[in-house]
Amino acid sequence: MLDDLKIAIVCDWLTVFAGAERVVFELSRLFPKATIYTSLYDDKNCAAFKDRNVVESWLKYLPFARRFHRLYLPFMPIVFERIDLSEYDIVISSSHSASKGIITKPGTLHISYCHSPMRYVWDQSHSYQKNFKFFLPLKFLYSPILHRIRQWDRVAADRVDTYISNSKYISKRIKKYYKRDSKVIYPPVNFDFFRPAEKRENYYLGVGRLIPYKRFDLLISVFNELKLPLKIVGDGPEFKDLKNKSKKNIEFLGKVSDEDLKNIYSSAKALIFPQVEDFGIVPLEAMASGIPVIAYAKGGAMESVTENISGIFFHEQNEEALKKAIEKFEKMEWNTDEIVKSVNKFSPARFRVEILHFIEKAWKEHKKMLV
């Protein structure tokens, strides 16, 4: 049905290959002829797209843009509004920032796979301002800039014809901030890459970018007290500060290769996931590796972790609640096969089938509206 249509894919940026980028990759597998439009593209970090037609915006000419793309957030609305998509029948945006703000003609169907309403300007705007790390003059400018982007984001949200959300949690946020319904289609995880180890080691694990909302500070406080072995994979602006606060039982591994990460996952005792995520690929990678997850009971983890099968939850984001969860975990036994089996529904093949079915149905309905 879609073979004769011109399809484009639009995404916020392609500078690292994480959860949102994997969605774009799977979309490009469905539509290999589709042009991918984005603000910034790092072909080394996102080598998966080397055989795709990726069109990068003029932001690439600005200093350090690929590394510090969030500095250029005020320019993102105009970047995406300037993309000429008039030749396409269907445009699919993969958005957690400004890419849903593209402008399409009436005959074009715009489907947005929404990873999150823009966090910087909605529910996490105060947190971002509080933790603003740049020099003071920029900090004073940040609040009015966010206000203007918030206004633009609300208007831009209405340009989307139909929404897909990556979790029930995000579906509720889309309803709150954009007043729109959405279809939940869970993102894909490359389960073929991850495998359980024959033998486990005795360390707990934390994985992710070291930024405030990920709550690695909570892990440090708890494991400093419990003195249990903890390994932390990831880099970010809080790296030095967190490392300086840590005792010898906590090891910082920094950024590691995919192959090393696979081995670190499979050898761990458990993953600890203390943050609120829109969906969260990290717990799924851990469970695909056969290790259970100790997760904060909010956000996407509630939809991926099955309590007492693939992990347990703690219900308050504080030290006492996490310590009790670890104590409970230490007394439990876990079935590796059951943990791996619990995440089968998040496979790339399932994602492609559900997405294709949704797009075909949406295109049929769109054509009826144009008659």
Buried (B, 14 or more C-beta within 10 A) or exposed (E): EEEEBBBBBBBBBBBBBBBBBBBBBBBBBBBEEBBBBBBBBBEEBBEBBEEBBBEBBEBEEBEEBBEEBEBBBBBBBEBBBEBEBEEBBBBBBBBBBBBBBBBBEEEBBBBBBBBBBBBBBBBBBEEBEEEBEEEEEEEEEBEEBBEEBBEBBBEBBEBBBBBBBBBBBBBEBBBEBBEBEBBBBBBBBBBEEBBBBEEBEEBBBBBBBBBBBBBBBBBBBBBBEBEBBBBBBBBBEBBEEBBEEBEEBBEBBEEBEEEEBBBBBBBBBBBBBBBBBBBBBBBBBBBBBBBBBBBBBBBBBBBBBBEEBBBBBBEEBBBEBBBEBBEEBEEEEBEBEBBBBBBEEBBBEBBBEBBBEBBEEBBEEBEEEEE
